[in-house]
Amino acid sequence: MGGAWQIALGPALLGETAALYFTLVRPSPLIAGAFFALAVGNRTELLITAPFYLYLSGAAQTKTLPGQSRTARIKQALRVNAPMVIDF
């Protein structure tokens, strides 16, 4: 059996695995985004995992001070993570 959905599953799995690798092991947002685009191009339902990748990419970069207000933390997180999100 070699249906089209089974054939498309291969590049989608490769894209998801490579996107995770370039997000967690060797952080490179541009390459991770390219592999994520490969995965979404083959299996559109994988688009719902985009917030997960963005969270994993930016979670390690954001450091907050204990006395900051919520809006100050959000502004700082956006300022710090904006280049990464644009590259992704």
N, C-alpha and C positions, 0 to 999 in steps of 0.2 A: 504494500500500500504506500503510495507516495502522493497523497493529496496535496493540493496547494497550501493548505493551512499547515500541514506538517513540514513542508519545505520552508515556509516563512518562519516557522518556529525556530529553526536553526540560527539564522542571522539575528533574530530577536533575542535569543538567549545569549549569543555572543556579545551583542551590544549591551545588554543589561549587565553581564558579568564584567565586561571591560569598563563600563561606566562606574560600577562599584569599585573596581580596582583603582581607577584613576581619581576616584573621590576619596577613598579611605586609605589606601596603601601609598600611592604616589600622587599626592594632590596636584592635579592639573585640570582646572575647570574647562579649558578649551577642548582638550582631548576627551574629557568625560562627556561634555555636551555633544561632541560629534558622535560618540558611540551611543549616547542616549537617543540622538536623532535617528541613528540606524535602527535601534530597537523599536522606536515608536513608528518609524516608517514601515516596519514589517508587521507589528502588532499594535494597533492604535490604542487598545485598552491599557497599554502600559503607560499612557500619558498620566494616569492617576498617581503614578509613583514620583512625578516631578517634585512635589513639595518635600518628599522624603530625601531626595538627593540634595535639594537646596538646604534643608535643615542640616544634613550631615556635613555639607561643605562649609557652612557658616557657624556651626555650633562650637567648634574648637577655637575660632578666631575671636569670638565676642567675650570680653571680660568686663564685668560690671563692678562698680564700687558699691559698698553696702548702703550708703546714704542716698543713692540716686533715686529720683522719682521714676515712675513708670514711663512717662513720656521721654525723659532724658535717656533712659535705657534703650527705648525703641529708636530714638534718633541716632544714638551711638551705634546701635546694631546695623541700622540702614547705612550709615556713613562707612562703617568698616567693611560691610559685606557687599556693597554696591558693585565694586569692580569684579568680584567673584561671580555675582549673578549676571552681570553683563557678559563676562567671558563664557559662562555656561550657556 
